[in-house]
Amino acid sequence: MSEHNASAPRLPEELSEASTIEDLPDEIAGQEELEDYQEVEIPEALQDPVDPGSLEHRDFEDSEFWKKIPGFADVSREEFMDYRFQVKKSVTSVDQLEEILGDLVAPEFLDDVRSGMDRAPMSMRVSPYILSLIDWDHPYEDPLRIQFIPVGSTQMDDHPLLMFDSLAEQDDSPTPGLVHRYPDKVLFLALDVCPVYCRFCTRSYAIGGDVETHDKVNYRPSKKRWGPAFAYIAARPEVEDVVLSGGDLYMLAPGHLEHILEVLLSIPHVRRIRLATKGPAVMPMKILTHHEWTDVVVRMAEKGREMHKEVCLHTHFNSPNEITDISREAMNHLYENGVIVRNQSVLIRGVNDDPETMVRFTRQLAYMNVQPYYVYQHDMVKHVEELRTTVGQAIEIERHVRGSTAGFMTPTFVNDVPGGGGKRDVHSLEYYNEVTGVSVYRSPAVDEDRVFLYFDPIHLLPEEGRKRWADQGEHPKMVREAIEEAGMEDKTLATDVIQGPSLVAGD
């Protein structure tokens, strides 16, 4: 971290020696509003001194960190901050990665990446910002490399009960690119491209370009394609909440974004519009330098307030390693202009799956006025099995996070259960077997008569569980056991994500 960073945490001992306000550091004692209280004695603390490590969330990287990358060594701050540079220089192939990194990584690592890309459900696209924040001395352990660049040596076989569209979004689509699952909310998929491609994307059935392993659904930005979605929303008076996503709205032209928002705001029963974008986490400078795009967001949020409607931004930071002073500056700009920003994270093994990291991460989001909203249990996505954690681990991490900061800045840990059950509090399960890794959920607001299952990654189960999953004949038995233990025999199993009718309870 830069030693000139004014936001760096002050050591507790510098404060503990003060007996009155005037003894405090100048940035506190020098405040005009405290002038009348300079000689007030500081009451004796009843709690132990603060551990300096607990204040690291106030520290934001503000060096020219990109210059350590050979391909960016001569790039000025002005050029690096230009969103057009970030788009133009995004890495989309292993050959480009090799060219930009030079001798920072061994040829063997790049071969490992090529092997990983052969099975990846997503194309590669990594912004210079993210690429520059990766610790290339230890790429295998780096939380940003883990999210965006696959390596063949860590890939594992998929869970045998996994399917491509695990959330069954297409089953709830009255028209392509619109999902209506919850009574008063729709998901509007405006496009199918992103500023980066996350390996763990739950929408890999459509996003990230066709790859060798899969042909994909296309959601290209088009007023003609959007028309049926607008018509459906206008005709359904129960729809009050629209999540505008994709793909990623960062990649939507300002004119297109404004058009969609104008139409949605004109529909009387639409009260809330959420702009979903990972952009602030992977290309925060766009908020600061693509003025036309940001002005649309600010202007539409203001128009929404005038109409007593909410237009807010939902973003997707996953790790403290993604956050720099550029992030904070971008979030401050939105905050100053009245744009509400909330964050939705995914719990990812090796990225944020320990309590200390998640607590620091949550506090850092709050410190830059981003509300931690959700932490998702990793969806059952193809070819990223090594990234998933167990439900039990998610529950334990949530225990540590809750109470570490204000409740309204504490994220809800949720499981977006396979089969279209929607988001359930991760601990609201009806039954959980830590040996077989089978958890059972209900979702009465979505479907009172169905039961939804999630399966922990097999390699993280105890030996007894791994042995049972190795025997295909045990699969239906484990499912039936879980449903019976949950007392859900009278419910219909969400079979659309489970391969084979033999797994239905009672068969």
N, C-alpha and C positions, 0 to 999 in steps of 0.2 A: 504494500500500500504506500502511497505517496506520503512523505512526512509533512507535506504542506496541506494535507487534507484537513480542513477546519472541522469536519464532522467526526474526526477520530475520537473515540471515547477517552475522557480524562481519567487518569488513575485515581482510585478512591482515596489513596493516601494524601493526595493534593487537596482533597476536600475535608478529610477527617481532621486535619490540623486547624481548621477554621473554627473560631469560637463565636464570631458574629458575622453578619452578612457582609460587612466591609472586608472581612478576611477571605471571602470567596473569590474565585478567579474573576478577572475583569469582565468576561462576557456575561457573568451573572450579576456581580456587585455593581457593574457599570450601567445597568439598566436604569433609565430615568425614573421609571415607575417605582423602583426600590429605594429611591433617594431618601425618603423619610424613615426608612427602616434599617439604615446602615448599622446602627449600634444595637439592634435587637439580638439577644443571645440565641444561639441555635440550640434547641432542646436536645438533650442526650438521646441518642438513638437506642431503640429497644431491640433492633435487629442486628445481625452480624454485618460487618462491612461487605460491600458488594464485590464479587469476584470480577476483575477486569474483563474476563472472557465473556461474561454475561452481557457486556455492552458492545460486543463486536458487531452487532446488527446496525450500529450507527456509523460504521466505517464503510465508505464507498470508494472503490478503485477509481482513481482519477489520473493515472499515468497514461502515457502513450503506449499502452500494452501491445498494440498491434505491430509495433516496429520490431518485435522479436521474431516475427515471421519473415523469412527471407523474401517472399513475394510482396510483402507490404513494408519493407524496411525503409523505403524512401517516400512513403505516403504521408502527406501532411495531415494535421488534425482537421483542417478545413475539408480536405478531400475525403477523409475517412468518415466525416460527419454527413457527407452528402448521400442521401438515400439512393441516388442514381448509381453511385459507386458501389454501394452495398448490393444492389440488384445486379449490376453488370458483372461484378467480380465474385458472385456466389459460385461455389464449387458444385458442379453437377456430374463429375466423373472422377474416378480414381486417378486418371492421368493428370487431370487438373490439380487434384490434391497433391500429387507427387511434385508437380511443377512449382506450386506455391510454397510447399514445405521445404523443398530442397533436401538438405542433409539432416533436418531435424529428426527424421524418423528413419529406421532401418528398412531396407527393401523387403525384409521378411514381414514387417508390419503391413506394408502396402499390399503384399500378396495375400495376407490374412483378410484385408478389407475386400479385395477382389473376390475372395472365396465367400465372404459374407454377403456381398451384393448379389451373388448368384442365386441366393435363396430369399433375398429380402422382398417383402410385399410392397415396398415403397422405393421409388427412385431416390437418388441422392440429390439433395439441394441444401447447402450449408452456407450461411452468410459469412462474410469476412469478420463481422463482429463476433459471432460464436466461434469461428475457427481460431481467432486470435486469443480467445479466453481459455482454450483447451491447454492443459499441461502436457506438452508433447514430450517431456522427459518421462512421463508415466501415463501414456495414452490409454493403456488397458484399464486403469483404475479411474480415469477422469470422468466425472458425472456428465459432462457435455458430450464428450466422444460417445459415451454409452447411449445417449439419447438419439444421436443423429447419424453415427457412422457405424455400421455393423462390422463385426469380425467373425469369420467362420469358426475360429477356434472355440468360441464361447456359445455358439448356437446349439440348441437342444431340440429334440423331437417335440412336436406339439402334443398337448394333452389329447388323448383319444376322443374326447367328447367336445372338441372345439370345432367351430364352423367359421366361415369367412366373415359374414355379417352377424357377429355374435349378439348384437343388440336388436336384430330383426327390424331395422329401421324401414327397410323397403316394404315390409308387411303392413306398415302403418302409413303408407304414402298414398293419399288420394290422387296425387299427380306427381310426376317426377320432380324431386327436389323439395318436396314439402312433406314433413312428418307430423302427424296429429296423433299423439299418444295420450297425453294428459288432457283432461276435459277442457281447460281454459288456456292451453298453450300449444303453439305450433313451432316447429323448427323449419326455418326457411333457408334452404341451401342455395345460395345465390351463384356460386361458382365452384370450380373443382381444382384450383391451384392455390399454393401457399408460398410465403417467402422462404420457408424451410420445410423439409419433410421429416416429420418425427417418425422414428421407427415404430413406435407403439401406437400409432394412430388407429383409433377404433373405426375410422371411416376409410380404411385402406381398400375397401371394395370399390371406391370411386376416386380417391385422392392419390396423387403421386405418380400419375402416368402409368400406362400399361407396362408391365414387366414380364419377364420370361415365364413366371409362375402363374400370372393372372391377367385376364382381360378385364377391363373395368367399366363401370357405369360412368357416363359423361354428364356433367352439369355445367355446361358452358354458359357464361354470362350473356343473356339475351332477353330483351324486353318481350319478345314473342314467347319464350319459355316461361318467363315470370308471370305472364298474363293469367293462366289458369290458377296459379297460386294466389294471386291477388283476388281473383273471383271467388275462390273457395273461402278465403279469410273473410271477405266482405259478406258472404252469405251465411257465415256461422257466427251468430251473435254471442255465443259463449266464449269465443276466443278473445281474450284480453291481453295475452302475453305472446310476443313474437320474438324468438331467438333468431337473429340474422347471422348466418354462418356460412360454411362451405366445406371445403376450401377455407380461405381466409380473406376477410374483408380488406386487409392491407393491400391485396392485389386487385381490388376493384377500383376502376377509374372514379375520380371524384364525382363526375357527372352521373354515373350509374348509381353510386352510393346515395347521392342526393335524391335521385329519382325514386329509388325504392323507399327511402325514408319519407319523402313527401307523400307518396301513395299510401303507405301504412298509417301515417299520422292523420290522413284525411278520413280514415275509416273510424266512425265514432266509437265503436266498442273496443278498439285497440287502445290499451292504456299504457302498456310497457313494451319497450323495444330494447333488446340487448344486442349490442354489436360485438360479435365474438371474433377475437383475433389474438393469435400468439405473437403478433408483430412486436409489441413493446418489449417482449422478452428476448427476441432474436434480432431486432433491428430498431432499437429505440430512437435512433436519430431521425427516422422518418417523421415522427411526431414533431420534431424541431425544424426539419428542413423541407418537407413536402407540404408547404403551406396550404395549397389548395385542398388537399385531402383532410388535413387537420381542421381547416376552417369549416369544412362541411360538418364534421363531427361536432364542433363547438356550436355552430349555428343551428344545427338540428336539435341539439340538446337544449339550447335556449328556446327554440320554438316549441319544443315539447313542454317545457316548464310553463310557457305562456298559455298552453292549452291544458295545463294541469295533467300532463302525461310525462312519463319518464323515458328518456333516451340515454342509456348508459353504456359503458364499455366493459366487457368481460374478457379478461386476458388470461395468460397461461404461463406464468413463471413456474418452474419446478425446483430450482436449486439456487442457493445463495451465490453460486459461482456464475450465474447468468446476470447478476445485478451489479451495475457499476454506477459511477456518478452520472453517466449519460442516461441511465435508466431513471435515476432520481430526478434529473433535470426535466426529462420528458414527462414523468408523472406529475411533477410540480406544475408544469405548463398546463396540463389538463385540469389539475385541481384549481389553479388560479382562475380558470375559465369555466368553472362550475360543472365539469364533466365527472360523474361518478365512475370510479374504476373498481371492479371486483376481480378476484383471482380464483381460478380453478386449476388445481394441481392434480397430477397423477402420482400415486405412490409407486416408485420405481426402485428396484433392487440396485444398490450401488450408487444411487443418486440422492435419495432423501429418506431412506428406510431405516433411520435410527432417530431416537428421540431428540438428541442434542441438535442434529442438523435441522430437524423439522421445527423445533422451538425457535432456533435462531432465524430460520427462514420466515416463519410466521411473524416474528417481531420486526424483521427488516421490511417486509411488505407493509406492515402497519406504520412503520416509521416514515415511509414515503407515501402515505395516504392511499394505499391500495388495500382494500378490505379482503382478507383471506376468507373466501366463501366456501369452496369445496376442496376436499382432498379425495380423489377417486381411488377405490380399489382398482388395480390395473385390469382392464378388460381382457377377455380371452381372445387375443389377437394372434393370428398365424405368424410363426417363425420368430417370435420374440419371447419364447417361454422363459429364457434366462432373466428377463426383466421383471417377471411377476413375483409378488410376495404372497404370503398366506393371509387369510382373513384374520387369524389369531394375531399375527404381527401388526396388522392395521389397528386392531382393537387396543393392543398394548401401547402403540405409539400415541393413539388418541388420548389415552389415560394421562400420558406425560404432558401432552400439549395443553389439554384443558386445565385451566387454572394458572398457566404460565403467563397469561396476559389477559386483557379485558375480554369478557365473553363475546362482545360484538365484533371483536377482532380475532376470534377463535374459529377456525374452519370447521365445518361439519364433515366428518369422514363418511363417505357413502360408497355403496356398491351398486353400480348401474347393472342390475342383474340380467344375465343372458336370457334371451327369449322374449324381450320386450316388457319386462316388469317395471322398468324405470328405476329411478334412484331411491335406494333404501338406506337409512342409517346403517352403517356397517354392523353395528351391534344389535340391530333390531331383528336379527334372524330368529327363526322358529327353532332351529336345531343346528348344531355344528359338531362334526366329528373330526377332531384334530389328527386322528390316525389315518382315516381315508381322505380327509380334506374336503368332504362334501358339506356344504352349508345350504340350508333351506330357508327361502324367503317367501313371504306373501306380499301382495301389492293390491289391497282391496280397491283402491281408487282407480286402478288400471283394469283389473279383472279379479273380481271376488272369488271366482271358481277355479283359478289356476294357481299352481305352485311353481316357484322358480328356483333353480339350482345354480350354485357356483362351485367350481372345482379348483382347489389349491394346486399349484404346480407339484407334480409327483416327486421331483427330485428333492423337494424340501420336506417331504413327509418322513415319519419314522420308518424304520425298516419293514415293519409289519404292513404298513400301508403301501409301500413301494412293491412289495411282493404280491399283494392282492391286485394292484393295477397291472402287474406284469401278466396276470392270468385273465384273458379276455372274458372268460366265463364268470368271473367275479364282478364284472362291471355292473350288470343289472342287479345283482344282489346288493351291492353297496348303495345303489340308488334307492332300492326298495327299503333297505334298512333305515336310511336317513328319513325317508318319507313316513315310515311307520313310527319312528321315534319322535318325529315332529307332530304326530297325530293328524297327518294330512291325507290319510288314505281316501277321503271323500273328494279330494281336489283332483283336477286334471293336470297332468304334468305338461309343462311347456316343452313339447317334443320338437318344436321347430329348430332347436339348437342341439338336439341330442340324436345321434345317428343310430337309427334302428328302432322299430316299434317294440322290440323286446325289452326296452328299458322303461316302458311305461309301468307305473306302479300297478301291481296286481297281475301282470302278464306272466 
